[in-house]
Amino acid sequence: MKTTVFSIFLIVVGGTQLADKELIDHPGQITADLMTFNSSTGYEEVQKILDGKCVNCHSGPAPAKGLELDSWKHILSGSDHGEAVIPFDAARSLAYEITTKLVGGPHPLELGEPVLTDEETSVLSNWIAEGATSPEGAVAFADAKKLLYVANQGDALISVIDMETNVVIRTVDLKELGFSENSQPHHIAVEPDGSYWYVSLIGDNTIIKFNRSNNLIGRLNFERPGLLALDPNSDKLYAGRSMAAVSPPQTIGVIDRNTMEFEEMGVFFPRPHALAVEPKSGAVYTASLAVNQIATLYPEDESIELTTLDGNRMHTLVQFSISPDGQRMAGTTELSSSIFLFDLNEGVASNPSDTVLTDAAPWHPSFTPDGRWIYAGNNGANTVSVIDTDSRTLAKTITGNGLSQPHGSAVSPDGRYVYISNRNLETPAMQMGGSSRAHMQGYQSRYDLGDNSSIGTVVVIDTGSQSIVKVIEIEKYGSGLGAARSN
């Protein structure tokens, strides 16, 4: 059933675009202005410590844990367990954590070897906190360009991953910027050229804007924001409502990305959630979590087209993704465990052209840049579904370590990697206690640091082999992902 109505715009005051003098700096900047740093702790001092106590095991053709500590370049490359250091964030850097927090004794005490002294640990910490600079004073990863932003919903933190090396290279602690411990960063949208990025904060009822240097430059108040969708051909950013919101307004936000002022557009159904923008026409698609309805919004004439899906079964559409050519849209359904494929040439009013069954509760889908494949993590099964858009069939179900309540997805600009974030909120003990999810296995952190039993992950999938090639450990509850489209 199709219904056409005219949408209602409500002007809302409160968006803020900060002036240059009001920019809120974050120490983990990625910018040409910080290519060098006047560090009080030189790399030579750090390397002297590593040479004396670490390099014996962590060097050569088969270094322990795949980690080489005999040069600045090797240190930044990380190990089999992810990054060794996160510049400007010593407390979350693995090299520091295992020498101070490892249960059973700081590494390498568990090997019967001497540990770093307090003074040596302080030198290591200071060096990381000041940017993990090179012998020449260059800040680590200052020239990184292919960036993936990950919302850590359980830790009020954003992790920044370099998609060239697949390691965490920065963190943005929202608490340091004045947001609450329960701010719950949920979803991220990034400008096509990577110049700005936006985050929805469920707990703080706020949407915020950063520049590439991780300066907070804009914010607005928005009730229970959820998914974000950016129109690359206009100045509009769209915001839906969080799945956690029981009775939010029946509207979505239409945000001017330049001024961070916004209006609300009525969609006339409860709990608008799934959200995507078709870049050529600018049409916006959103769907309800409570009823089987999709709204197509046409900004040019402020009209809305409502479509009710056929049948009586409840689907709960979670999220949309539109192919790069704008011809197809994929929609994931939590309750009917399917991916709906829509032919946008015909419009969603014709209902899905194809339905592909998946494992339980597919969450956020992503198209590869060539439009050939769709990847979606299955939140209820700890798997990833790979859809062949040529045959419109399930081509493969990916399983493996690191997949634990998959949530967000993103693809590198070159299409080489697909990234799946994972909540990992259920421990194996919880799952074995008679739960219907008892077959699932929670992710076990690689090191027991006393407080990291439920850390989130980002699983890296190689699109050539369609297999997991790396598990990146992040902070608690990996949710939404965002990456620029261009290289």
For each residue, the residues with C-beta under 8 A, 3 or more apart:
1: 307 308
2: 305 306 307 308 349
3: 305 306 308
4: 303 304 305 306
5: 268 303 304 306
6: 302 303 304
7: 265 266 267 297 302 303 304
8: 265 266
9: 254 263 264 265 266 302
10: 251 263 264 266
11: 263
12: 15 262 263 264
13: 261
14: 220 221
15: 12 218 219 220 255 256 259 260 261 262
16: 218 219 220 260
17: 209 217 218 258 259 260
18: 22 23 24 216 217 218 219
19: 22 23
20: 23
21:
22: 18 19
23: 18 19 20 211 215 216 217
24: 18 177 178 215 216 217
25: 29 215
26: 29 172 173 176 177 214 215 216
27: 88
28: 86 87 88 89 160 170 171 172 214
29: 25 26 33 34 88 213 214 215
30: 34 141 142 144 147 160 169 170 212 213 214
31: 34 142 212 213
32: 35 142 143
33: 29 213
34: 29 30 31 37 131 139 142 213
35: 32 138 139 142 143
36: 133 136 137 138 139
37: 34 130 131 133 137 139
38: 137
39: 42 43 127 130 131 133 137
40: 126 130
41: 45 46 123 126 127 130
42: 39 45 46 127 133 135
43: 39 46 47 72 127 133 134 135
44: 47 48 135
45: 41 42 48 49 123 127
46: 41 42 43 49 50 123 124 127
47: 43 44 50 51 71 72
48: 44 45 51 52
49: 45 46 52 53 54 116 120 123 124
50: 46 47 53 54 55 58 69 70 75
51: 47 48 54 55 70
52: 48 49 55
53: 49 50 56 108 113 114 116 120
54: 49 50 51 57 58 69 108
55: 50 51 52 58 59 69 70
56: 53 59
57: 54 63 64 108
58: 50 54 55 63 64 65 67 68 69 70
59: 55 56 63 68 69 70
60: 63 68
61:
62:
63: 57 58 59 60 66 67 68 69 79
64: 57 58 67
65: 58 79 80 81
66: 63 79 80 81
67: 58 63 64 78 79 80 81 84
68: 58 59 60 63 71 74 75 77
69: 50 54 55 58 59 63 74 75 84
70: 50 51 55 58 59 74
71: 47 68 74 75
72: 43 47 75 76 134 135 140
73: 76 77
74: 68 69 70 71 77
75: 50 68 69 71 72 84 85 95 132
76: 72 73 84 85 132 140 141 165 167
77: 68 73 74 165 167
78: 67 81 82 83 84 165 167
79: 63 65 66 67 82 84 94
80: 65 66 67
81: 65 66 67 78 94 446 447 473
82: 78 79 94 167 168 470 471 472 473
83: 78 86 93 94 167 168 169
84: 67 69 75 76 78 79 93 94 95
85: 75 76 90 93 94 95 96 128 132 140
86: 28 83 89 90 92 93 128 168 169 170 171
87: 28 128 131 132 139 140 141 169 170
88: 27 28 29 128 129 130 131 132 170 171
89: 28 86 92 93 128 129 170 171 173
90: 85 86 93 96 124 125 126 128 129
91: 96 97
92: 86 89 97 171 475
93: 83 84 85 86 89 90 96 97 128
94: 79 81 82 83 84 85 97 98 447
95: 75 84 85 98 99 124 128
96: 85 90 91 93 99 100 121 124 125 128
97: 91 92 93 94 100 101 102 447 449
98: 94 95 101 102 106 107 447 449
99: 95 96 102 106 107 115 116 121 124
100: 96 97 106 121
101: 97 98 106 449 450 451
102: 97 98 99 105 106 107 109 110 447 448 449
103: 448 449 450
104: 109 110 448
105: 102 109 110 115
106: 98 99 100 101 102 109 115 116
107: 98 99 102 110 111 115
108: 53 54 57 111 112 113 114 115
109: 102 104 105 106 112 113 114 115
110: 102 104 105 107
111: 107 108
112: 108 109
113: 53 108 109
114: 53 108 109
115: 99 105 106 107 108 109
116: 49 53 99 106 120 121 124
117: 120 121
118: 121 122
119: 122 123
120: 49 53 116 117 123 124
121: 96 99 100 116 117 118 124 125
122: 118 119 125 126
123: 41 45 46 49 119 120 126 127
124: 46 49 90 95 96 99 116 120 121 127 128
125: 90 96 121 122 128 129
126: 40 41 90 122 123 129 130
127: 39 41 42 43 45 46 123 124 130 132 133
128: 85 86 87 88 89 90 93 95 96 124 125 132
129: 88 89 90 125 126
130: 37 39 40 41 88 126 127 133
131: 34 37 39 87 88 139 140 142
132: 75 76 85 87 88 127 128 139 140
133: 36 37 39 42 43 127 130 137 138 139 140
134: 43 72 137 138 140
135: 42 43 44 72
136: 36
137: 36 37 38 39 133 134
138: 35 36 133 134 142
139: 34 35 36 37 87 131 132 133 142
140: 72 76 85 87 131 132 133 134 169
141: 30 76 87 144 162 169 170
142: 30 31 32 34 35 131 138 139
143: 32 35
144: 30 141 147 162 164 169
145: 164 194 487
146: 162 163 164 412 413 483 484 487
147: 30 144 160 161 162 163 190 194 483 484
148: 160 161 162 163 410 412 419 458 481 482 483
149: 158 159 160 161 188 190 197 199 481 482 483
150: 158 159 160 161 188 408 421 456 458 474 478 480 481
151: 158 185 186 187 188 199 408 421 478 479 480 481
152: 155 156 157 158 159 185 456 474 475 476 477 478 479
153: 184 185 186 202 423 476 477 478 479
154: 184 425 454 456 475 476 477
155: 152 475 476 477
156: 152 173 174 175 179 180 181 182 183 184 185
157: 152 171 172 173 174 185 475
158: 149 150 151 152 171 172 174 185 188 199
159: 149 150 152 168 170 171 458 474 475
160: 28 30 147 148 149 150 168 169 170 171 172 214
161: 147 148 149 150 166 167 168 169 419 458 472
162: 141 144 146 147 148 165 166 167 169
163: 146 147 148 166 412 413 417 419 483
164: 144 145 146
165: 76 77 78 162 169
166: 161 162 163 417 460 470 472
167: 76 77 78 82 83 161 162 472
168: 82 83 86 159 160 161 171 472 474
169: 30 83 86 87 140 141 144 160 161 162 165
170: 28 30 86 87 88 89 141 159 160 214
171: 28 86 88 89 92 157 158 159 160 168 475
172: 26 28 157 158 160 177 210 214
173: 26 89 156 157 176 177
174: 156 157 158 177 179 183 185 201
175: 156 178 179 180 181 183
176: 26 173
177: 24 26 172 173 174 216
178: 24 175
179: 156 174 175 183 201 204 206 208
180: 156 175 183 203 204
181: 156 175
182: 156 203 204
183: 156 174 175 179 180 201 202 203 204 206
184: 153 154 156 201 202 203 204
185: 151 152 153 156 157 158 174 188 199 200 201 479 480
186: 151 153 199 200 201 202 225 226 227 242 479 480
187: 151 199 200 225 226 227 228 408 479 480 482
188: 149 150 151 158 185 197 198 199 200 228 480 481 482
189: 197 198 228 229 230 237 482
190: 147 149 194 196 197 198 230 482 483 484
191: 194 195 196 197 230 232 257 484
192: 232 484 485 486
193: 484 486
194: 145 147 190 191 197 212 484 486
195: 191 211 212
196: 190 191 209 210 211 212 217 257
197: 149 188 189 190 191 194 209 210 212 482
198: 188 189 190 207 208 209 210 228 230 237 257 482
199: 149 151 158 185 186 187 188 207 208 210
200: 185 186 187 188 206 207 222 225 226 227 228 239 242 480
201: 174 179 183 184 185 186 204 205 206 207 208 225
202: 153 183 184 186 205 224 225 226 242 244 245
203: 180 182 183 184
204: 179 180 182 183 184 201
205: 201 202 221 222 223 224 225
206: 179 183 200 201 219 220 221 222 225
207: 198 199 200 201 219 220 222 225 228 239 253 255 260
208: 179 198 199 201 216 218 219
209: 17 196 197 198 216 217 218 219 257 260
210: 172 196 197 198 199 214 215 216 217
211: 23 195 196 214 215 217
212: 30 31 194 195 196 197
213: 29 30 31 33 34
214: 26 28 29 30 160 170 172 210 211
215: 23 24 25 26 29 210 211
216: 18 23 24 26 177 208 209 210 219
217: 17 18 23 24 196 209 210 211
218: 15 16 17 18 208 209 260
219: 15 16 18 206 207 208 209 216 260
220: 14 15 16 206 207 255 260 261 262
221: 14 205 206
222: 200 205 206 207 225 239 253 262
223: 205 241 245 248 249
224: 202 205 241 242 244 245 248
225: 186 187 200 201 202 205 206 207 222 228 239 240 241 242 253
226: 186 187 200 202 239 240 241 242 243 245 273 275
227: 186 187 200 239 240 273 274 275 319 480
228: 187 188 189 198 200 207 225 237 238 239 240 275 480
229: 189 237 238 240 275 276 277 284
230: 189 190 191 198 236 237 238 257 277
231: 234 235 236 237 238 277 279 282 284
232: 191 192 277 279 485
233: 279 280 282
234: 231 282 299
235: 231 256 257 258
236: 230 231 254 255 256 257 277 282 299
237: 189 198 228 229 230 231 253 255 256 257
238: 228 229 230 231 252 253 254 255 275 277 284 286
239: 200 207 222 225 226 227 228 252 253 255 262 275
240: 225 226 227 228 229 252 253 272 273 274 275 286
241: 223 224 225 226 245 248 249 252 271 272 273
242: 186 200 202 224 225 226 245 248 273
243: 226 271 273 289 318
244: 202 224
245: 202 223 224 226 241 242 248 271
246: 271
247: 270 271
248: 223 224 241 242 245 271 272
249: 223 241 264
250: 266 267 268 269 270 272
251: 10 264 265 266 267 272
252: 238 239 240 241 264 265 267 272 275 284 286 297
253: 207 222 225 237 238 239 240 262 263 264 265
254: 9 236 238 262 263 264 265 299
255: 15 207 220 236 237 238 239 260 261 262
256: 15 235 236 237 259 260 261 262
257: 191 196 198 209 230 235 236 237 260
258: 17 235
259: 15 17 256
260: 15 16 17 207 209 218 219 220 255 256 257
261: 13 15 220 255 256
262: 12 15 220 222 239 253 254 255 256
263: 9 10 11 12 253 254
264: 9 10 12 249 251 252 253 254
265: 7 8 9 251 252 253 254 297 302 304
266: 7 8 9 10 250 251 304
267: 7 250 251 252 272 286 288 295 297 304
268: 5 250 295 304 306
269: 250 272 288 290 291 293 295 306
270: 247 250 288 289 290 291
271: 241 243 245 246 247 248 288 289 290
272: 240 241 248 250 251 252 267 269 275 286 287 288 289 295
273: 226 227 240 241 242 243 286 287 288 289 317 318 319
274: 227 240 285 286 287 294 317 318 319 320 331 332
275: 226 227 228 229 238 239 240 252 272 284 285 286 319 320
276: 229 284 285 319 320 321 322 329
277: 229 230 231 232 236 238 282 283 284 285 322
278: 281 282 283 284 285 322 326 329 344
279: 231 232 233 282 322 326
280: 233 326
281: 278 326
282: 231 233 234 236 277 278 279 298 299 300
283: 277 278 296 297 298
284: 229 231 238 252 275 276 277 278 296 297 299
285: 274 275 276 277 278 294 295 296 297 320 322 329 348
286: 238 240 252 267 272 273 274 275 294 295 297
287: 272 273 274 293 294 295 317 320 331
288: 267 269 270 271 272 273 291 292 293 294 317
289: 243 270 271 272 273 316 317 318
290: 269 270 271
291: 269 270 288 308
292: 288 308 309 311 314 315 317
293: 269 287 288 306 307 308 309
294: 274 285 286 287 288 306 307 309 317 331 348
295: 267 268 269 272 285 286 287 304 305 306 307
296: 283 284 285 304 305 307 347 348
297: 7 252 265 267 283 284 285 286 303 304
298: 282 283 301 302 303 304 305
299: 234 236 254 282 284 302
300: 282
301: 298
302: 6 7 9 265 298 299
303: 4 5 6 7 297 298
304: 4 5 6 7 265 266 267 268 295 296 297 298
305: 2 3 4 295 296 298 347 349
306: 2 3 4 5 268 269 293 294 295
307: 1 2 293 294 295 296 348 349 351
308: 1 2 3 291 292 293
309: 292 293 294 315 351 352
310: 351
311: 292
312:
313: 335 336
314: 292 335 336
315: 292 309 333 334 335 336 338 340
316: 289 333 334 335 336
317: 273 274 287 288 289 292 294 320 331 332 333 334 340
318: 243 273 274 289 331 332 333 334 361 362 363 364
319: 227 273 274 275 276 331 332 363 364 365
320: 274 275 276 285 287 317 329 330 331 365
321: 276 329 330 364 365 366 367 374
322: 276 277 278 279 285 326 328 329 330 344 367
323: 326 327 328 329 330 367 371 389
324: 367 369 370 371
325: 328 371
326: 278 279 280 281 322 323 344
327: 323 343 344 345 371
328: 322 323 325 341 342 343 344 367 371 389
329: 276 278 285 320 321 322 323 341 342 344 348
330: 320 321 322 323 339 340 341 342 365 367 374 376 387
331: 274 287 294 317 318 319 320 339 340 342 352 365
332: 274 317 318 319 338 339 340 358 362 363 364 365 376
333: 315 316 317 318 336 337 338 339 340 362
334: 315 316 317 318 337 361 362 363 379 380
335: 313 314 315 316
336: 313 314 315 316 333
337: 333 334 357 358 359 360 361 362 378 380
338: 315 332 333 355 356 357 358 362
339: 330 331 332 333 355 356 358 362 365 374 376 385 387
340: 315 317 330 331 332 333 352 354 355
341: 328 329 330 352 353 354 355 356 387 389 392
342: 328 329 330 331 346 347 348 350 351 352 353
343: 327 328 346 350 353
344: 278 322 326 327 328 329 347 348
345: 327
346: 342 343 349 350 353
347: 296 305 342 344 350
348: 285 294 296 307 329 342 344 351
349: 2 305 307 346
350: 342 343 346 347 353
351: 307 309 310 342 348
352: 309 331 340 341 342 355
353: 341 342 343 346 350 392
354: 340 341 392
355: 338 339 340 341 352
356: 338 339 341 385 387 392 393 394
357: 337 338 394
358: 332 337 338 339 362 376 378 385 394 397
359: 337 362 378 380 381 383 385 397
360: 337 378 379 380 381
361: 318 334 337 378 379 380 381
362: 318 332 333 334 337 338 339 358 359 365 376 377 378 379 385
363: 318 319 332 334 376 377 378 379 406 407 408 409
364: 318 319 321 332 376 377 407 408 409 480 481
365: 319 320 321 330 331 332 339 362 374 375 376 409
366: 321 374 375 376 409 410 411 418
367: 321 322 323 324 328 330 371 373 374 389 411
368: 371 372 373 374 375 411 415 418 463
369: 324 411 413 414 415
370: 324 373 415
371: 323 324 325 327 328 367 368 389
372: 368 388 389 390
373: 367 368 370 386 387 388 389 395 463
374: 321 330 339 365 366 367 368 385 386 387 389
375: 365 366 368 384 385 386 387 409 411 418 420 461
376: 330 332 339 358 362 363 364 365 366 384 385 387 409
377: 362 363 364 383 384 385 403 406 407 408 409 420 421 422
378: 337 358 359 360 361 362 363 381 382 383 384 385 406
379: 334 360 361 362 363 405 406 407 423
380: 334 337 359 360 361 437
381: 359 360 361 378 440
382: 378 399 403 404 405 406 440 441
383: 359 377 378 397 398 399 403 406
384: 375 376 377 378 397 398 403 406 418 420 459 461
385: 339 356 358 359 362 374 375 376 377 378 394 396 397 398
386: 373 374 375 394 395 396 397 398 466
387: 330 339 341 356 373 374 375 376 392 393 394 395
388: 372 373 391 392 393 394 395
389: 323 328 341 367 371 372 373 374 392
390: 372
391: 388 395
392: 341 353 354 356 387 388 389
393: 356 387 388
394: 356 357 358 385 386 387 388 397
395: 373 386 387 388 391 466
396: 385 386 466
397: 358 359 383 384 385 386 394
398: 383 384 385 386 403 461 466 467 468
399: 382 383 403
400: 403 459 467 468
401: 443 468 471
402: 422 443 457 459 468 471
403: 377 382 383 384 398 399 400 406 420 422 443 459 468
404: 382 422 423 424 426 440 441 442 443 457
405: 379 382 422 423 424 425 426 440
406: 363 377 378 379 382 383 384 403 409 420 421 422 423 459
407: 363 364 377 379 420 421 422 423 478 479 480
408: 150 151 187 363 364 377 419 420 421 478 479 480 481
409: 363 364 365 366 375 376 377 406 418 419 420 421 481
410: 148 366 418 419 481 482 483
411: 366 367 368 369 375 415 417 418 419 463 483
412: 146 148 163 415 416 417 418 419 483
413: 146 163 369 483 484 485 486 487
414: 369 487
415: 368 369 370 411 412 463
416: 412 462 463 464
417: 163 166 411 412 460 461 462 463 469
418: 366 368 375 384 409 410 411 412 460 461 463
419: 148 161 163 408 409 410 411 412 458 459 460 461 481 483
420: 375 377 384 403 406 407 408 409 458 459 461
421: 150 151 377 406 407 408 409 456 457 458 474 478 479 480 481
422: 377 402 403 404 405 406 407 443 456 457 458 459 478
423: 153 379 404 405 406 407 456 477 478 479
424: 404 405 442 443 454 455 456 457 477 478
425: 154 405 454 477
426: 404 405 430 431 435 437 440 442
427: 430 431 442 453 454
428: 431 432 441 442 444
429: 432 433
430: 426 427 433 435 442
431: 426 427 428 435 437 438 439 440 441 442
432: 428 429 435 438
433: 429 430 438
434: 438
435: 426 430 431 432 438
436:
437: 380 426 431 440
438: 431 432 433 434 435
439: 431
440: 381 382 404 405 426 431 437
441: 382 404 428 431
442: 404 424 426 427 428 430 431 454
443: 401 402 403 404 422 424 455 457 471
444: 428
445: 448 449 452 453 455 473
446: 81 473
447: 81 94 97 98 102 452
448: 102 103 104 445 452 453
449: 97 98 101 102 103 445 452
450: 101 103
451: 101
452: 445 447 448 449 455 473
453: 427 445 448
454: 154 424 425 427 442 476
455: 424 443 445 452 473 474 475 476
456: 150 152 154 421 422 423 424 473 474 475 476 477 478
457: 402 404 421 422 424 443 471 472 473 474 478
458: 148 150 159 161 419 420 421 422 471 472 474 478 481
459: 384 400 402 403 406 419 420 422 468 470 471 472
460: 166 417 418 419 468 469 470 471 472
461: 375 384 398 417 418 419 420 466 467 468 469
462: 416 417 465 466 467 468 469
463: 368 373 411 415 416 417 418 466
464: 416
465: 462 469
466: 386 395 396 398 461 462 463
467: 398 400 461 462
468: 398 400 401 402 403 459 460 461 462 471
469: 417 460 461 462 465
470: 82 166 459 460
471: 82 401 402 443 457 458 459 460 468
472: 82 161 166 167 168 457 458 459 460
473: 81 82 445 446 452 455 456 457
474: 150 152 159 168 421 455 456 457 458 478
475: 92 152 154 155 157 159 171 455 456
476: 152 153 154 155 454 455 456
477: 152 153 154 155 423 424 425 456
478: 150 151 152 153 407 408 421 422 423 424 456 457 458 474
479: 151 152 153 185 186 187 407 408 421 423
480: 150 151 185 186 187 188 200 227 228 364 407 408 421
481: 148 149 150 151 188 364 408 409 410 419 421 458
482: 148 149 187 188 189 190 197 198 410
483: 146 147 148 149 163 190 410 411 412 413 419
484: 146 147 190 191 192 193 194 413
485: 192 232 413
486: 192 193 194 413
487: 145 146 413 414
